[in-house]
Amino acid sequence: MLLLGVKVFFVKGGKFPNSHVSGNPALRRKGIGCVQSQDREAQAKRRFSIDELEKSLSD
């Protein structure tokens, strides 16, 4: 923990590195996000009624 804090304490404007999945540019390019964000997006999508779901499955 002390080694992580070296940058924070001794470098002007230093801060802890972002270790969150959404903070990684390589993962963002691949479309990989955190589970909480994916769950929030999935719940925001419009849900089908039972009749619409059955109709879409039968087509």
PQR file of N, CA, C, O and H, with PARSE charges and radii, in Angstrom:
ATOM      1  N   MET A   1       0.828  -1.176   0.000 -0.4000 1.5000
ATOM      2  CA  MET A   1       0.000   0.000   0.000 -0.0000 2.0000
ATOM      3  C   MET A   1       0.882   1.252   0.000  0.5500 1.7000
ATOM      4  O   MET A   1       0.539   2.264  -0.611 -0.5500 1.4000
ATOM      5  N   LEU A   2       1.983   1.174   0.669 -0.4000 1.5000
ATOM      6  CA  LEU A   2       2.895   2.312   0.732 -0.0000 2.0000
ATOM      7  C   LEU A   2       3.427   2.652  -0.647  0.5500 1.7000
ATOM      8  O   LEU A   2       3.531   3.828  -0.995 -0.5500 1.4000
ATOM      9  H   LEU A   2       2.262   0.352   1.165  0.4000 1.0000
ATOM     10  N   LEU A   3       3.766   1.636  -1.443 -0.4000 1.5000
ATOM     11  CA  LEU A   3       4.295   1.889  -2.791 -0.0000 2.0000
ATOM     12  C   LEU A   3       3.254   2.528  -3.696  0.5500 1.7000
ATOM     13  O   LEU A   3       3.603   3.347  -4.547 -0.5500 1.4000
ATOM     14  H   LEU A   3       3.681   0.681  -1.160  0.4000 1.0000
ATOM     15  N   LEU A   4       1.993   2.176  -3.535 -0.4000 1.5000
ATOM     16  CA  LEU A   4       0.938   2.813  -4.319 -0.0000 2.0000
ATOM     17  C   LEU A   4       0.772   4.275  -3.936  0.5500 1.7000
ATOM     18  O   LEU A   4       0.426   5.107  -4.774 -0.5500 1.4000
ATOM     19  H   LEU A   4       1.710   1.511  -2.844  0.4000 1.0000
ATOM     20  N   GLY A   5       1.018   4.585  -2.680 -0.4000 1.5000
ATOM     21  CA  GLY A   5       0.861   5.940  -2.199 -0.0000 2.0000
ATOM     22  C   GLY A   5       2.009   6.865  -2.561  0.5500 1.7000
ATOM     23  O   GLY A   5       1.873   8.081  -2.429 -0.5500 1.4000
ATOM     24  H   GLY A   5       1.300   3.910  -1.998  0.4000 1.0000
ATOM     25  N   VAL A   6       3.140   6.328  -3.014 -0.4000 1.5000
ATOM     26  CA  VAL A   6       4.294   7.157  -3.356 -0.0000 2.0000
ATOM     27  C   VAL A   6       3.930   8.189  -4.416  0.5500 1.7000
ATOM     28  O   VAL A   6       4.268   9.364  -4.278 -0.5500 1.4000
ATOM     29  H   VAL A   6       3.251   5.340  -3.121  0.4000 1.0000
ATOM     30  N   LYS A   7       3.259   7.772  -5.447 -0.4000 1.5000
ATOM     31  CA  LYS A   7       2.869   8.696  -6.510 -0.0000 2.0000
ATOM     32  C   LYS A   7       1.905   9.758  -5.981  0.5500 1.7000
ATOM     33  O   LYS A   7       1.988  10.924  -6.367 -0.5500 1.4000
ATOM     34  H   LYS A   7       2.984   6.817  -5.559  0.4000 1.0000
ATOM     35  N   VAL A   8       1.015   9.361  -5.119 -0.4000 1.5000
ATOM     36  CA  VAL A   8       0.026  10.288  -4.579 -0.0000 2.0000
ATOM     37  C   VAL A   8       0.700  11.355  -3.720  0.5500 1.7000
ATOM     38  O   VAL A   8       0.348  12.531  -3.811 -0.5500 1.4000
ATOM     39  H   VAL A   8       0.949   8.413  -4.805  0.4000 1.0000
ATOM     40  N   PHE A   9       1.654  10.963  -2.896 -0.4000 1.5000
ATOM     41  CA  PHE A   9       2.263  11.891  -1.953 -0.0000 2.0000
ATOM     42  C   PHE A   9       3.418  12.693  -2.533  0.5500 1.7000
ATOM     43  O   PHE A   9       3.622  13.836  -2.125 -0.5500 1.4000
ATOM     44  H   PHE A   9       1.940  10.008  -2.822  0.4000 1.0000
ATOM     45  N   PHE A  10       4.179  12.140  -3.468 -0.4000 1.5000
ATOM     46  CA  PHE A  10       5.406  12.789  -3.919 -0.0000 2.0000
ATOM     47  C   PHE A  10       5.338  13.401  -5.314  0.5500 1.7000
ATOM     48  O   PHE A  10       6.269  14.098  -5.715 -0.5500 1.4000
ATOM     49  H   PHE A  10       4.013  11.211  -3.799  0.4000 1.0000
ATOM     50  N   VAL A  11       4.283  13.165  -6.051 -0.4000 1.5000
ATOM     51  CA  VAL A  11       4.146  13.735  -7.386 -0.0000 2.0000
ATOM     52  C   VAL A  11       3.024  14.770  -7.343  0.5500 1.7000
ATOM     53  O   VAL A  11       1.932  14.501  -6.843 -0.5500 1.4000
ATOM     54  H   VAL A  11       3.526  12.599  -5.725  0.4000 1.0000
ATOM     55  N   LYS A  12       3.309  15.942  -7.870 -0.4000 1.5000
ATOM     56  CA  LYS A  12       2.297  16.997  -7.874 -0.0000 2.0000
ATOM     57  C   LYS A  12       1.133  16.565  -8.775  0.5500 1.7000
ATOM     58  O   LYS A  12       1.342  16.187  -9.928 -0.5500 1.4000
ATOM     59  H   LYS A  12       4.196  16.161  -8.276  0.4000 1.0000
ATOM     60  N   GLY A  13      -0.060  16.622  -8.258 -0.4000 1.5000
ATOM     61  CA  GLY A  13      -1.242  16.196  -9.013 -0.0000 2.0000
ATOM     62  C   GLY A  13      -1.366  14.685  -9.115  0.5500 1.7000
ATOM     63  O   GLY A  13      -2.181  14.190  -9.894 -0.5500 1.4000
ATOM     64  H   GLY A  13      -0.230  16.929  -7.322  0.4000 1.0000
ATOM     65  N   GLY A  14      -0.588  13.949  -8.355 -0.4000 1.5000
ATOM     66  CA  GLY A  14      -0.637  12.483  -8.403 -0.0000 2.0000
ATOM     67  C   GLY A  14      -1.916  11.951  -7.778  0.5500 1.7000
ATOM     68  O   GLY A  14      -2.448  12.537  -6.835 -0.5500 1.4000
ATOM     69  H   GLY A  14       0.074  14.352  -7.723  0.4000 1.0000
ATOM     70  N   LYS A  15      -2.397  10.855  -8.301 -0.4000 1.5000
ATOM     71  CA  LYS A  15      -3.580  10.214  -7.740 -0.0000 2.0000
ATOM     72  C   LYS A  15      -3.478   8.718  -7.958  0.5500 1.7000
ATOM     73  O   LYS A  15      -2.686   8.249  -8.775 -0.5500 1.4000
ATOM     74  H   LYS A  15      -1.965  10.380  -9.067  0.4000 1.0000
ATOM     75  N   PHE A  16      -4.276   7.981  -7.226 -0.4000 1.5000
ATOM     76  CA  PHE A  16      -4.258   6.527  -7.347 -0.0000 2.0000
ATOM     77  C   PHE A  16      -4.727   6.115  -8.741  0.5500 1.7000
ATOM     78  O   PHE A  16      -5.609   6.760  -9.308 -0.5500 1.4000
ATOM     79  H   PHE A  16      -4.919   8.362  -6.562  0.4000 1.0000
ATOM     80  N   PRO A  17      -4.150   5.051  -9.302 -0.5600 1.5000
ATOM     81  CA  PRO A  17      -4.585   4.596 -10.622  0.2800 2.0000
ATOM     82  C   PRO A  17      -6.011   4.053 -10.575  0.5500 1.7000
ATOM     83  O   PRO A  17      -6.446   3.487  -9.572 -0.5500 1.4000
ATOM     84  N   ASN A  18      -6.723   4.239 -11.679 -0.4000 1.5000
ATOM     85  CA  ASN A  18      -8.090   3.741 -11.780 -0.0000 2.0000
ATOM     86  C   ASN A  18      -8.024   2.253 -12.108  0.5500 1.7000
ATOM     87  O   ASN A  18      -7.623   1.878 -13.210 -0.5500 1.4000
ATOM     88  H   ASN A  18      -6.370   4.699 -12.493  0.4000 1.0000
ATOM     89  N   SER A  19      -8.407   1.418 -11.178 -0.4000 1.5000
ATOM     90  CA  SER A  19      -8.344  -0.027 -11.392 -0.0000 2.0000
ATOM     91  C   SER A  19      -9.698  -0.612 -11.762  0.5500 1.7000
ATOM     92  O   SER A  19      -9.843  -1.831 -11.845 -0.5500 1.4000
ATOM     93  H   SER A  19      -8.732   1.722 -10.282  0.4000 1.0000
ATOM     94  N   HIS A  20     -10.683   0.238 -11.984 -0.4000 1.5000
ATOM     95  CA  HIS A  20     -12.024  -0.227 -12.340 -0.0000 2.0000
ATOM     96  C   HIS A  20     -12.034  -0.674 -13.800  0.5500 1.7000
ATOM     97  O   HIS A  20     -11.277  -0.143 -14.612 -0.5500 1.4000
ATOM     98  H   HIS A  20     -10.565   1.229 -11.916  0.4000 1.0000
ATOM     99  N   VAL A  21     -12.865  -1.624 -14.134 -0.4000 1.5000
ATOM    100  CA  VAL A  21     -12.938  -2.167 -15.488 -0.0000 2.0000
ATOM    101  C   VAL A  21     -13.237  -1.074 -16.507  0.5500 1.7000
ATOM    102  O   VAL A  21     -12.659  -1.067 -17.594 -0.5500 1.4000
ATOM    103  H   VAL A  21     -13.480  -2.055 -13.474  0.4000 1.0000
ATOM    104  N   SER A  22     -14.125  -0.160 -16.172 -0.4000 1.5000
ATOM    105  CA  SER A  22     -14.487   0.886 -17.124 -0.0000 2.0000
ATOM    106  C   SER A  22     -13.363   1.896 -17.332  0.5500 1.7000
ATOM    107  O   SER A  22     -13.420   2.689 -18.272 -0.5500 1.4000
ATOM    108  H   SER A  22     -14.595  -0.165 -15.289  0.4000 1.0000
ATOM    109  N   GLY A  23     -12.352   1.884 -16.482 -0.4000 1.5000
ATOM    110  CA  GLY A  23     -11.219   2.787 -16.625 -0.0000 2.0000
ATOM    111  C   GLY A  23     -10.131   2.239 -17.529  0.5500 1.7000
ATOM    112  O   GLY A  23      -9.125   2.914 -17.749 -0.5500 1.4000
ATOM    113  H   GLY A  23     -12.306   1.240 -15.718  0.4000 1.0000
ATOM    114  N   ASN A  24     -10.301   1.040 -18.057 -0.4000 1.5000
ATOM    115  CA  ASN A  24      -9.298   0.408 -18.901 -0.0000 2.0000
ATOM    116  C   ASN A  24      -9.671   0.614 -20.374  0.5500 1.7000
ATOM    117  O   ASN A  24     -10.680   0.076 -20.829 -0.5500 1.4000
ATOM    118  H   ASN A  24     -11.118   0.492 -17.878  0.4000 1.0000
ATOM    119  N   PRO A  25      -8.876   1.381 -21.122 -0.5600 1.5000
ATOM    120  CA  PRO A  25      -9.223   1.669 -22.518  0.2800 2.0000
ATOM    121  C   PRO A  25      -9.283   0.422 -23.409  0.5500 1.7000
ATOM    122  O   PRO A  25     -10.117   0.347 -24.311 -0.5500 1.4000
ATOM    123  N   ALA A  26      -8.412  -0.547 -23.163 -0.4000 1.5000
ATOM    124  CA  ALA A  26      -8.407  -1.763 -23.985 -0.0000 2.0000
ATOM    125  C   ALA A  26      -9.706  -2.542 -23.825  0.5500 1.7000
ATOM    126  O   ALA A  26     -10.243  -3.060 -24.804 -0.5500 1.4000
ATOM    127  H   ALA A  26      -7.734  -0.487 -22.430  0.4000 1.0000
ATOM    128  N   LEU A  27     -10.211  -2.629 -22.606 -0.4000 1.5000
ATOM    129  CA  LEU A  27     -11.472  -3.334 -22.375 -0.0000 2.0000
ATOM    130  C   LEU A  27     -12.646  -2.566 -22.962  0.5500 1.7000
ATOM    131  O   LEU A  27     -13.590  -3.167 -23.475 -0.5500 1.4000
ATOM    132  H   LEU A  27      -9.774  -2.209 -21.810  0.4000 1.0000
ATOM    133  N   ARG A  28     -12.591  -1.231 -22.888 -0.4000 1.5000
ATOM    134  CA  ARG A  28     -13.669  -0.419 -23.478 -0.0000 2.0000
ATOM    135  C   ARG A  28     -13.733  -0.618 -24.987  0.5500 1.7000
ATOM    136  O   ARG A  28     -14.823  -0.704 -25.553 -0.5500 1.4000
ATOM    137  H   ARG A  28     -11.824  -0.743 -22.471  0.4000 1.0000
ATOM    138  N   ARG A  29     -12.575  -0.693 -25.646 -0.4000 1.5000
ATOM    139  CA  ARG A  29     -12.563  -0.914 -27.107 -0.0000 2.0000
ATOM    140  C   ARG A  29     -13.189  -2.253 -27.467  0.5500 1.7000
ATOM    141  O   ARG A  29     -13.816  -2.386 -28.518 -0.5500 1.4000
ATOM    142  H   ARG A  29     -11.690  -0.623 -25.186  0.4000 1.0000
ATOM    143  N   LYS A  30     -13.022  -3.247 -26.598 -0.4000 1.5000
ATOM    144  CA  LYS A  30     -13.602  -4.570 -26.845 -0.0000 2.0000
ATOM    145  C   LYS A  30     -15.077  -4.637 -26.448  0.5500 1.7000
ATOM    146  O   LYS A  30     -15.740  -5.647 -26.681 -0.5500 1.4000
ATOM    147  H   LYS A  30     -12.513  -3.139 -25.745  0.4000 1.0000
ATOM    148  N   GLY A  31     -15.582  -3.565 -25.854 -0.4000 1.5000
ATOM    149  CA  GLY A  31     -16.987  -3.538 -25.454 -0.0000 2.0000
ATOM    150  C   GLY A  31     -17.257  -4.205 -24.119  0.5500 1.7000
ATOM    151  O   GLY A  31     -18.403  -4.527 -23.804 -0.5500 1.4000
ATOM    152  H   GLY A  31     -15.043  -2.744 -25.665  0.4000 1.0000
ATOM    153  N   ILE A  32     -16.210  -4.412 -23.334 -0.4000 1.5000
ATOM    154  CA  ILE A  32     -16.363  -5.050 -22.032 -0.0000 2.0000
ATOM    155  C   ILE A  32     -16.547  -3.967 -20.985  0.5500 1.7000
ATOM    156  O   ILE A  32     -15.746  -3.036 -20.893 -0.5500 1.4000
ATOM    157  H   ILE A  32     -15.279  -4.150 -23.590  0.4000 1.0000
ATOM    158  N   GLY A  33     -17.595  -4.091 -20.207 -0.4000 1.5000
ATOM    159  CA  GLY A  33     -17.872  -3.123 -19.152 -0.0000 2.0000
ATOM    160  C   GLY A  33     -18.076  -3.832 -17.838  0.5500 1.7000
ATOM    161  O   GLY A  33     -18.016  -5.059 -17.758 -0.5500 1.4000
ATOM    162  H   GLY A  33     -18.245  -4.847 -20.283  0.4000 1.0000
ATOM    163  N   CYS A  34     -18.317  -3.054 -16.819 -0.4000 1.5000
ATOM    164  CA  CYS A  34     -18.537  -3.671 -15.516 -0.0000 2.0000
ATOM    165  C   CYS A  34     -19.956  -4.235 -15.449  0.5500 1.7000
ATOM    166  O   CYS A  34     -20.854  -3.793 -16.167 -0.5500 1.4000
ATOM    167  H   CYS A  34     -18.367  -2.057 -16.885  0.4000 1.0000
ATOM    168  N   VAL A  35     -20.128  -5.191 -14.596 -0.4000 1.5000
ATOM    169  CA  VAL A  35     -21.411  -5.890 -14.469 -0.0000 2.0000
ATOM    170  C   VAL A  35     -22.500  -4.932 -14.016  0.5500 1.7000
ATOM    171  O   VAL A  35     -23.640  -5.028 -14.472 -0.5500 1.4000
ATOM    172  H   VAL A  35     -19.399  -5.549 -14.013  0.4000 1.0000
ATOM    173  N   GLN A  36     -22.163  -4.014 -13.126 -0.4000 1.5000
ATOM    174  CA  GLN A  36     -23.173  -3.088 -12.623 -0.0000 2.0000
ATOM    175  C   GLN A  36     -23.691  -2.202 -13.751  0.5500 1.7000
ATOM    176  O   GLN A  36     -24.893  -1.948 -13.824 -0.5500 1.4000
ATOM    177  H   GLN A  36     -21.238  -3.936 -12.755  0.4000 1.0000
ATOM    178  N   SER A  37     -22.813  -1.728 -14.630 -0.4000 1.5000
ATOM    179  CA  SER A  37     -23.246  -0.894 -15.748 -0.0000 2.0000
ATOM    180  C   SER A  37     -24.094  -1.692 -16.729  0.5500 1.7000
ATOM    181  O   SER A  37     -25.106  -1.195 -17.225 -0.5500 1.4000
ATOM    182  H   SER A  37     -21.837  -1.935 -14.571  0.4000 1.0000
ATOM    183  N   GLN A  38     -23.687  -2.925 -17.009 -0.4000 1.5000
ATOM    184  CA  GLN A  38     -24.445  -3.770 -17.931 -0.0000 2.0000
ATOM    185  C   GLN A  38     -25.823  -4.077 -17.360  0.5500 1.7000
ATOM    186  O   GLN A  38     -26.806  -4.102 -18.100 -0.5500 1.4000
ATOM    187  H   GLN A  38     -22.866  -3.329 -16.606  0.4000 1.0000
ATOM    188  N   ASP A  39     -25.904  -4.310 -16.058 -0.4000 1.5000
ATOM    189  CA  ASP A  39     -27.191  -4.583 -15.432 -0.0000 2.0000
ATOM    190  C   ASP A  39     -28.087  -3.351 -15.500  0.5500 1.7000
ATOM    191  O   ASP A  39     -29.282  -3.474 -15.772 -0.5500 1.4000
ATOM    192  H   ASP A  39     -25.105  -4.290 -15.457  0.4000 1.0000
ATOM    193  N   ARG A  40     -27.534  -2.174 -15.260 -0.4000 1.5000
ATOM    194  CA  ARG A  40     -28.305  -0.929 -15.313 -0.0000 2.0000
ATOM    195  C   ARG A  40     -28.860  -0.713 -16.723  0.5500 1.7000
ATOM    196  O   ARG A  40     -30.016  -0.320 -16.883 -0.5500 1.4000
ATOM    197  H   ARG A  40     -26.564  -2.074 -15.039  0.4000 1.0000
ATOM    198  N   GLU A  41     -28.029  -0.972 -17.754 -0.4000 1.5000
ATOM    199  CA  GLU A  41     -28.478  -0.815 -19.139 -0.0000 2.0000
ATOM    200  C   GLU A  41     -29.565  -1.826 -19.483  0.5500 1.7000
ATOM    201  O   GLU A  41     -30.534  -1.488 -20.164 -0.5500 1.4000
ATOM    202  H   GLU A  41     -27.090  -1.291 -17.624  0.4000 1.0000
ATOM    203  N   ALA A  42     -29.412  -3.061 -19.019 -0.4000 1.5000
ATOM    204  CA  ALA A  42     -30.396  -4.103 -19.318 -0.0000 2.0000
ATOM    205  C   ALA A  42     -31.741  -3.788 -18.667  0.5500 1.7000
ATOM    206  O   ALA A  42     -32.791  -4.050 -19.253 -0.5500 1.4000
ATOM    207  H   ALA A  42     -28.625  -3.335 -18.467  0.4000 1.0000
ATOM    208  N   GLN A  43     -31.713  -3.234 -17.473 -0.4000 1.5000
ATOM    209  CA  GLN A  43     -32.967  -2.926 -16.791 -0.0000 2.0000
ATOM    210  C   GLN A  43     -33.632  -1.686 -17.374  0.5500 1.7000
ATOM    211  O   GLN A  43     -34.839  -1.503 -17.216 -0.5500 1.4000
ATOM    212  H   GLN A  43     -30.860  -3.022 -16.996  0.4000 1.0000
ATOM    213  N   ALA A  44     -32.864  -0.832 -18.045 -0.4000 1.5000
ATOM    214  CA  ALA A  44     -33.428   0.375 -18.636 -0.0000 2.0000
ATOM    215  C   ALA A  44     -34.135   0.083 -19.960  0.5500 1.7000
ATOM    216  O   ALA A  44     -34.977   0.863 -20.405 -0.5500 1.4000
ATOM    217  H   ALA A  44     -31.883  -0.981 -18.173  0.4000 1.0000
ATOM    218  N   LYS A  45     -33.788  -1.049 -20.589 -0.4000 1.5000
ATOM    219  CA  LYS A  45     -34.417  -1.401 -21.865 -0.0000 2.0000
ATOM    220  C   LYS A  45     -35.890  -1.711 -21.640  0.5500 1.7000
ATOM    221  O   LYS A  45     -36.293  -2.200 -20.585 -0.5500 1.4000
ATOM    222  H   LYS A  45     -33.104  -1.682 -20.228  0.4000 1.0000
ATOM    223  N   ARG A  46     -36.677  -1.410 -22.665 -0.4000 1.5000
ATOM    224  CA  ARG A  46     -38.120  -1.658 -22.594 -0.0000 2.0000
ATOM    225  C   ARG A  46     -38.380  -3.157 -22.514  0.5500 1.7000
ATOM    226  O   ARG A  46     -37.802  -3.946 -23.260 -0.5500 1.4000
ATOM    227  H   ARG A  46     -36.349  -1.013 -23.522  0.4000 1.0000
ATOM    228  N   ARG A  47     -39.240  -3.519 -21.617 -0.4000 1.5000
ATOM    229  CA  ARG A  47     -39.571  -4.936 -21.471 -0.0000 2.0000
ATOM    230  C   ARG A  47     -40.820  -5.253 -22.275  0.5500 1.7000
ATOM    231  O   ARG A  47     -41.719  -4.421 -22.400 -0.5500 1.4000
ATOM    232  H   ARG A  47     -39.710  -2.878 -21.011  0.4000 1.0000
ATOM    233  N   PHE A  48     -40.869  -6.464 -22.821 -0.4000 1.5000
ATOM    234  CA  PHE A  48     -42.001  -6.908 -23.614 -0.0000 2.0000
ATOM    235  C   PHE A  48     -43.092  -7.460 -22.708  0.5500 1.7000
ATOM    236  O   PHE A  48     -42.824  -7.995 -21.632 -0.5500 1.4000
ATOM    237  H   PHE A  48     -40.139  -7.140 -22.719  0.4000 1.0000
ATOM    238  N   SER A  49     -44.315  -7.318 -23.167 -0.4000 1.5000
ATOM    239  CA  SER A  49     -45.397  -7.990 -22.464 -0.0000 2.0000
ATOM    240  C   SER A  49     -45.357  -9.460 -22.877  0.5500 1.7000
ATOM    241  O   SER A  49     -44.654  -9.819 -23.822 -0.5500 1.4000
ATOM    242  H   SER A  49     -44.533  -6.884 -24.041  0.4000 1.0000
ATOM    243  N   ILE A  50     -46.086 -10.287 -22.194 -0.4000 1.5000
ATOM    244  CA  ILE A  50     -46.106 -11.724 -22.493 -0.0000 2.0000
ATOM    245  C   ILE A  50     -46.609 -11.960 -23.914  0.5500 1.7000
ATOM    246  O   ILE A  50     -46.062 -12.800 -24.629 -0.5500 1.4000
ATOM    247  H   ILE A  50     -46.656  -9.995 -21.427  0.4000 1.0000
ATOM    248  N   ASP A  51     -47.635 -11.236 -24.328 -0.4000 1.5000
ATOM    249  CA  ASP A  51     -48.189 -11.408 -25.675 -0.0000 2.0000
ATOM    250  C   ASP A  51     -47.138 -11.050 -26.749  0.5500 1.7000
ATOM    251  O   ASP A  51     -46.991 -11.769 -27.738 -0.5500 1.4000
ATOM    252  H   ASP A  51     -48.079 -10.554 -23.747  0.4000 1.0000
ATOM    253  N   GLU A  52     -46.422  -9.951 -26.549 -0.4000 1.5000
ATOM    254  CA  GLU A  52     -45.398  -9.540 -27.522 -0.0000 2.0000
ATOM    255  C   GLU A  52     -44.268 -10.564 -27.552  0.5500 1.7000
ATOM    256  O   GLU A  52     -43.739 -10.871 -28.621 -0.5500 1.4000
ATOM    257  H   GLU A  52     -46.541  -9.367 -25.746  0.4000 1.0000
ATOM    258  N   LEU A  53     -43.897 -11.090 -26.401 -0.4000 1.5000
ATOM    259  CA  LEU A  53     -42.821 -12.076 -26.336 -0.0000 2.0000
ATOM    260  C   LEU A  53     -43.221 -13.355 -27.062  0.5500 1.7000
ATOM    261  O   LEU A  53     -42.429 -13.906 -27.826 -0.5500 1.4000
ATOM    262  H   LEU A  53     -44.326 -10.841 -25.533  0.4000 1.0000
ATOM    263  N   GLU A  54     -44.431 -13.827 -26.833 -0.4000 1.5000
ATOM    264  CA  GLU A  54     -44.897 -15.034 -27.487 -0.0000 2.0000
ATOM    265  C   GLU A  54     -44.977 -14.830 -29.004  0.5500 1.7000
ATOM    266  O   GLU A  54     -44.657 -15.733 -29.776 -0.5500 1.4000
ATOM    267  H   GLU A  54     -45.075 -13.379 -26.212  0.4000 1.0000
ATOM    268  N   LYS A  55     -45.402 -13.649 -29.415 -0.4000 1.5000
ATOM    269  CA  LYS A  55     -45.494 -13.336 -30.844 -0.0000 2.0000
ATOM    270  C   LYS A  55     -44.114 -13.326 -31.496  0.5500 1.7000
ATOM    271  O   LYS A  55     -43.941 -13.844 -32.599 -0.5500 1.4000
ATOM    272  H   LYS A  55     -45.662 -12.915 -28.788  0.4000 1.0000
ATOM    273  N   SER A  56     -43.133 -12.736 -30.814 -0.4000 1.5000
ATOM    274  CA  SER A  56     -41.790 -12.672 -31.385 -0.0000 2.0000
ATOM    275  C   SER A  56     -41.144 -14.060 -31.443  0.5500 1.7000
ATOM    276  O   SER A  56     -40.359 -14.340 -32.348 -0.5500 1.4000
ATOM    277  H   SER A  56     -43.273 -12.315 -29.918  0.4000 1.0000
ATOM    278  N   LEU A  57     -41.470 -14.920 -30.488 -0.4000 1.5000
ATOM    279  CA  LEU A  57     -40.917 -16.274 -30.496 -0.0000 2.0000
ATOM    280  C   LEU A  57     -41.552 -17.139 -31.567  0.5500 1.7000
ATOM    281  O   LEU A  57     -40.893 -18.033 -32.098 -0.5500 1.4000
ATOM    282  H   LEU A  57     -42.108 -14.692 -29.752  0.4000 1.0000
ATOM    283  N   SER A  58     -42.809 -16.901 -31.899 -0.4000 1.5000
ATOM    284  CA  SER A  58     -43.483 -17.736 -32.879 -0.0000 2.0000
ATOM    285  C   SER A  58     -43.107 -17.334 -34.314  0.5500 1.7000
ATOM    286  O   SER A  58     -43.302 -18.120 -35.241 -0.5500 1.4000
ATOM    287  H   SER A  58     -43.344 -16.175 -31.467  0.4000 1.0000
ATOM    288  N   ASP A  59     -42.575 -16.128 -34.506 -0.4000 1.5000
ATOM    289  CA  ASP A  59     -42.204 -15.672 -35.866 -0.0000 2.0000
ATOM    290  C   ASP A  59     -40.937 -16.299 -36.360  0.5500 1.7000
ATOM    291  O   ASP A  59     -40.502 -16.016 -37.476 -0.5500 1.4000
ATOM    292  H   ASP A  59     -42.417 -15.489 -33.753  0.4000 1.0000
TER
END
